[in-house]
């Protein structure tokens, strides 16, 4: 009777864990598993493929674990005790060959996907690519539209179905730009400019985060991606151009100070004009110019050439 009670308690505990996990996840968005863009969907497919392929090894291992624990329990007198049993060639081949084959398959798929999902690679589309410059600050995100001459803080609006080339840098410590439902993640580093190409397949508001700790305000360093239908996006541009604020070099200096920005209304922290050299200035201010090394007495450079 006691043996059956333990078995049923184990089953009840397992069901409670599964049920509790299901209740916790109900109504919650697992962003990376609910993509809304081409890149996000391809990344989800890659994750799903890798997980399912790994289960070919994981599931048998757990089944054997349960079987061995039950079969060789202390109370089972029918289990054969074989302390001198040597390895089986068939068994050894199975548990070495199958995992090795799976690792080879996963490696090839991930290697090919790394090139197919190259963040610098422009997305093929009949629509022209929208260029947006992204600057990571303490603890906020600045989005500059160089072709439209506007900017926003912590909110980026994009038209549905239009490829977007995010050009990313940082004016503070290194952090990470990530919009999980759109796919991709790219580090933002001072003195460097990198790219991330994404597209939104349907309208909606999608959360973005800084995925690398950057100080005490890191938890509030979030942004929102507004994916708008093309006609609404056009109306939004007209509204942005009528805003009274202008992002000059002096205004940017105030904005770059460490602070957490909130969004009390839709068009707060928006700028109708932007200094066209602002992004390049932010990147280049971290560049150390080459300086000539001191000359020897006879006017020749020392070994090693120029110094940084």
C-alpha positions as CSV (number, residue, x, y, z in Angstrom):
1,X,0.0,0.0,0.0
2,X,2.8,2.4,0.9
3,X,4.5,1.7,-2.5
4,X,1.3,2.7,-4.4
5,X,0.9,5.8,-2.3
6,X,4.4,7.0,-3.2
7,X,3.6,6.4,-6.9
8,X,0.4,8.3,-6.8
9,X,2.0,11.2,-4.8
10,X,4.6,11.4,-7.5
11,X,1.9,11.6,-10.3
12,X,0.0,14.2,-8.4
13,X,3.1,16.3,-7.9
14,X,3.9,16.1,-11.6
15,X,0.4,17.1,-12.6
16,X,0.5,20.0,-10.1
17,X,3.7,21.3,-11.6
18,X,2.4,21.1,-15.2
19,X,-0.9,22.7,-14.2
20,X,0.7,25.5,-12.2
21,X,3.1,26.3,-15.0
22,X,0.2,26.4,-17.5
23,X,-1.7,28.8,-15.3
24,X,1.3,31.1,-14.9
25,X,1.9,31.3,-18.6
26,X,-1.8,31.7,-19.5
27,X,-2.4,35.3,-20.7
28,X,1.4,36.1,-20.8
29,X,3.2,36.9,-24.0
30,X,6.4,35.0,-24.6
31,X,7.7,37.6,-27.0
32,X,10.4,35.5,-28.7
33,X,7.8,32.8,-29.5
34,X,5.2,35.2,-30.9
35,X,7.1,36.9,-33.7
36,X,5.6,39.5,-36.0
37,X,8.4,39.9,-38.5
38,X,10.3,38.0,-41.1
39,X,13.5,37.8,-39.0
40,X,11.6,37.0,-35.8
41,X,9.7,34.1,-37.5
42,X,13.0,32.6,-38.9
43,X,14.6,32.8,-35.5
44,X,11.6,31.1,-33.9
45,X,11.7,28.3,-36.5
46,X,15.4,27.9,-35.8
47,X,14.7,27.6,-32.0
48,X,11.9,25.2,-32.5
49,X,13.9,23.0,-34.8
50,X,16.9,22.9,-32.4
51,X,14.6,22.1,-29.4
52,X,12.7,19.3,-31.2
53,X,15.9,17.8,-32.5
54,X,17.5,17.9,-29.0
55,X,14.4,16.1,-27.6
56,X,15.5,13.0,-29.6
57,X,18.2,12.7,-26.9
58,X,16.6,14.3,-23.9
59,X,13.3,12.3,-23.9
60,X,14.9,8.8,-24.0
61,X,17.4,9.9,-21.3
62,X,14.6,10.9,-18.9
63,X,12.6,7.8,-19.7
64,X,15.6,5.6,-18.9
65,X,16.3,7.6,-15.8
66,X,12.8,6.9,-14.5
67,X,13.0,3.3,-15.6
68,X,16.4,2.6,-14.0
69,X,15.4,4.4,-10.7
70,X,12.2,2.3,-10.5
71,X,13.5,-1.0,-11.7
72,X,16.6,-1.0,-9.5
73,X,14.9,0.4,-6.4
74,X,15.8,-1.3,-3.1
75,X,12.5,-3.1,-2.8
76,X,12.6,-4.8,-6.2
77,X,14.2,-8.2,-5.5
78,X,13.8,-9.3,-9.1
79,X,16.3,-6.8,-10.5
80,X,19.5,-8.5,-11.5
81,X,22.6,-7.3,-9.7
82,X,25.5,-7.4,-12.1
83,X,28.5,-5.4,-10.6
84,X,31.0,-6.9,-13.0
85,X,29.0,-6.2,-16.2
86,X,31.2,-4.7,-18.9
87,X,30.2,-2.2,-21.6
88,X,28.0,-3.2,-24.5
89,X,29.3,-2.4,-28.0
90,X,25.8,-1.9,-29.3
91,X,24.7,0.4,-26.4
92,X,27.9,2.4,-26.5
93,X,27.5,2.9,-30.3
94,X,23.9,4.1,-29.8
95,X,24.6,6.7,-27.1
96,X,27.6,8.1,-28.8
97,X,26.6,7.9,-32.5
98,X,23.1,9.5,-32.1
99,X,24.1,12.6,-30.1
100,X,27.1,13.1,-32.4
101,X,24.9,13.0,-35.5
102,X,22.5,15.4,-33.9
103,X,25.3,17.8,-33.0
104,X,26.5,17.7,-36.6
105,X,23.0,18.5,-37.9
106,X,22.4,21.3,-35.4
107,X,25.9,22.8,-36.2
108,X,25.3,22.8,-39.9
109,X,21.8,24.4,-39.6
110,X,23.1,27.1,-37.2
111,X,26.1,27.8,-39.4
112,X,23.9,28.3,-42.4
113,X,21.4,30.3,-40.4
114,X,24.1,32.6,-39.1
115,X,24.7,33.8,-42.7
116,X,21.0,33.8,-43.7
117,X,20.2,35.9,-40.6
118,X,23.1,38.3,-40.9
119,X,21.9,41.5,-39.2
120,X,23.8,43.6,-41.7
121,X,22.1,41.9,-44.6
122,X,19.4,44.1,-46.2
123,X,15.9,42.5,-46.4
124,X,14.6,41.9,-49.9
125,X,11.4,44.0,-50.5
126,X,9.7,46.0,-53.2
127,X,9.5,48.9,-50.7
128,X,12.5,51.2,-50.0
129,X,14.3,50.6,-46.7
130,X,13.6,53.0,-43.9
131,X,16.8,54.2,-42.2
132,X,16.7,54.9,-38.5
133,X,19.6,55.8,-36.3
134,X,19.6,54.5,-32.7
135,X,21.6,56.0,-29.8
136,X,21.7,54.3,-26.4
137,X,21.8,56.8,-23.5
138,X,21.6,56.6,-19.7
139,X,18.8,55.3,-19.4
140,X,16.8,55.9,-22.6
141,X,16.9,55.4,-26.3
142,X,17.1,58.1,-28.9
143,X,15.7,57.3,-32.4
144,X,16.7,59.7,-35.2
145,X,15.1,59.6,-38.7
146,X,17.9,61.2,-40.8
147,X,15.9,61.3,-44.0
148,X,12.8,62.7,-42.4
149,X,14.8,65.0,-40.0
150,X,12.8,64.0,-36.9
151,X,13.6,62.2,-33.7
152,X,11.9,60.5,-30.7
153,X,12.9,59.2,-27.3
154,X,11.9,55.7,-26.2
155,X,9.4,55.3,-29.1
156,X,10.1,54.3,-32.7
157,X,7.4,54.3,-35.3
158,X,7.7,52.2,-38.4
159,X,5.4,51.4,-41.4
160,X,4.1,47.8,-41.6
161,X,5.8,45.8,-44.3
162,X,8.7,48.2,-44.8
163,X,12.2,47.0,-44.1
164,X,14.0,49.0,-41.5
165,X,17.7,49.5,-41.2
166,X,18.6,50.4,-37.6
167,X,22.0,52.0,-37.4
168,X,23.0,51.6,-33.7
169,X,25.6,53.2,-31.4
170,X,25.9,54.2,-27.8
171,X,26.8,57.5,-26.1
172,X,27.4,55.7,-22.8
173,X,28.5,52.2,-21.8
174,X,27.9,49.2,-24.0
175,X,24.3,47.9,-23.9
176,X,22.1,45.9,-26.2
177,X,19.2,46.8,-28.5
178,X,16.5,44.2,-28.7
179,X,12.9,44.1,-29.9
180,X,12.1,40.3,-29.3
181,X,8.9,40.0,-31.4
182,X,10.7,41.6,-34.4
183,X,13.7,39.4,-34.0
184,X,17.4,40.1,-33.6
185,X,19.5,41.7,-31.0
186,X,22.5,44.0,-31.5
187,X,25.0,45.4,-29.1
188,X,25.3,49.2,-29.0
189,X,28.9,50.4,-28.3
190,X,30.4,53.8,-28.0
191,X,32.6,54.8,-30.9
192,X,31.1,52.1,-33.1
193,X,28.2,52.0,-35.5
194,X,26.5,48.8,-36.4
195,X,23.3,47.7,-38.2
196,X,20.3,45.6,-37.6
197,X,17.7,45.0,-40.4
198,X,14.1,44.2,-39.3
199,X,10.6,44.3,-40.6
200,X,7.1,44.2,-38.9
201,X,4.5,42.1,-40.7
202,X,1.5,43.4,-38.9
203,X,0.4,46.5,-37.0
204,X,0.8,46.7,-33.3
205,X,2.8,47.9,-30.4
206,X,5.8,45.8,-29.5
207,X,8.1,46.1,-26.5
208,X,11.8,46.7,-26.8
209,X,14.5,46.5,-24.1
210,X,18.1,47.0,-23.3
211,X,19.4,43.5,-22.9
212,X,22.6,44.4,-21.2
213,X,22.9,46.0,-17.7
214,X,24.1,49.6,-18.0
215,X,23.6,51.1,-14.5
216,X,21.0,51.8,-11.9
217,X,18.3,53.0,-14.4
218,X,18.7,49.9,-16.6
219,X,15.4,48.4,-15.6
220,X,13.6,51.4,-17.0
221,X,15.6,51.5,-20.2
222,X,12.7,50.3,-22.4
223,X,11.3,51.4,-25.7
224,X,8.1,50.7,-27.8
225,X,7.9,49.9,-31.5
226,X,4.8,51.3,-33.1
227,X,4.2,49.4,-36.3
228,X,1.7,51.5,-38.2
229,X,-0.3,51.0,-41.5
230,X,1.4,53.0,-44.3
231,X,-1.4,55.7,-44.4
232,X,-1.4,56.2,-40.6
233,X,2.4,56.3,-40.7
234,X,2.2,59.2,-43.3
235,X,-0.2,61.1,-41.0
236,X,2.2,60.5,-38.1
237,X,5.1,62.1,-40.0
238,X,3.0,65.2,-40.7
239,X,2.2,65.5,-37.0
240,X,5.9,65.0,-36.0
241,X,7.0,67.9,-38.3
242,X,4.6,70.2,-36.5
243,X,6.1,69.6,-33.1
244,X,7.6,72.6,-31.4
245,X,10.8,71.0,-30.1
246,X,14.1,70.9,-32.0
247,X,17.0,68.6,-31.2
248,X,20.1,70.8,-31.4
249,X,23.5,70.0,-30.0
250,X,22.8,71.9,-26.8
251,X,19.4,70.1,-26.4
252,X,21.1,66.8,-27.0
253,X,23.6,67.6,-24.2
254,X,20.7,67.9,-21.7
255,X,19.0,64.8,-23.1
256,X,22.2,62.7,-22.7
257,X,22.4,63.3,-19.0
258,X,21.5,60.2,-16.9
259,X,17.8,60.1,-16.4
260,X,14.7,57.9,-16.9
261,X,12.2,59.3,-19.4
262,X,8.5,58.5,-19.1
263,X,5.9,58.9,-21.8
264,X,2.9,61.0,-20.4
265,X,1.4,61.5,-23.9
266,X,1.9,60.1,-27.4
267,X,4.1,62.8,-28.9
268,X,6.0,63.8,-25.8
269,X,9.8,63.7,-26.3
270,X,9.5,64.2,-30.0
271,X,11.5,66.6,-32.2
272,X,10.4,68.1,-35.5
273,X,14.0,68.8,-36.6
274,X,17.4,67.3,-35.8
275,X,21.0,68.4,-36.2
276,X,21.9,66.4,-39.4
277,X,25.4,65.8,-38.0
278,X,24.3,64.6,-34.6
279,X,24.7,60.8,-35.0
280,X,28.1,61.0,-36.7
281,X,29.3,63.5,-34.0
282,X,28.3,61.0,-31.3
283,X,30.2,58.2,-32.9
284,X,33.3,60.2,-33.8
285,X,33.7,61.8,-30.4
286,X,35.1,58.5,-29.1
287,X,37.6,58.2,-31.9
288,X,41.2,58.9,-30.8
289,X,43.1,60.6,-33.7
290,X,46.4,59.3,-34.9
291,X,49.3,61.4,-33.6
292,X,52.8,61.3,-35.0
293,X,55.5,59.7,-32.8
294,X,58.4,62.0,-31.8
295,X,61.3,62.0,-34.2
296,X,64.8,60.9,-33.3
297,X,67.7,63.4,-33.6
298,X,68.3,62.5,-37.2
299,X,64.7,63.0,-38.2
300,X,63.7,59.3,-38.4
301,X,60.8,57.6,-36.7
302,X,61.4,55.2,-33.9
303,X,60.6,51.5,-34.4
304,X,56.9,50.9,-34.4
305,X,55.9,53.9,-36.5
306,X,53.1,56.1,-35.2
307,X,51.5,55.9,-31.8
308,X,47.8,56.1,-31.0
